[in-house]
Amino acid sequence: MAEVFRTPSAVTAGACRQALDVYGEWQGFTAHVDHCGNSIVDVGLVVQVGGAGDLVDTMRRCLQLTAAAHGAQVYPETVILARLRDGQGHVWHADNVRRGSDGWLPNHTPHRDFVGLLYLNDVAAGGRLQFRRSDVGGVVPAAGLYVTFPCGADYVHRVEAVVEGDRFTLAMWFTVERAHAHPTLVELLCGDGTDHVDS
């Protein structure tokens, strides 16, 4: 069974700051909010208007780490910049299925195969990524840490409430089916689709 892969210091402190700057610049221009009312910055849209800058290199690095970790050719489906504030977290869930009366059923994004989370800052307390599986340890947010894992029911997870400070992430969902990928992000991050599997 695939695992939860962790890469400390996957990107530089400067790359994390650049991503935080993109969030700060674009958070007021988005209509998307999370379940807590925080702005979600759709990086796919930002890229289309030329506002992502060096964030493209960071996303490409995350894609390469994901492909190498899971031994698969992957394509970016959705990329967002997100924030959780004091007292906020995420409930138990999986990223491509939902709990139904007869077990796990495909959700609105069944084509998502892997998720990647790049932590953009340290969190003073709380905000850990936790998994229901007893053999998978929790993840403490740390600037530059990249975590990737499969999207299915074997990887039900949550984010415990942030106790102190904010928690910023670059969240990326990947698909192995190019037809479900984000066309602009594929062009930017994958080129012709043949050279991005190597780490």
Secondary structure by P-SEA (a helix, b strand, c coil): ccccccccccccaaaaaaaaaaaaacccccccccccccccccaaaaaaaccccaaaaaaaaaaaaaaaaacccccccccccccccccbbbcccccccccccccccccccccccbbbbbbcccccccbbbbbccccbbbbcccccbbbbbbcccccbbbbcccccbbbbbbbbbbbcccccccaaaaaaccccccccccc
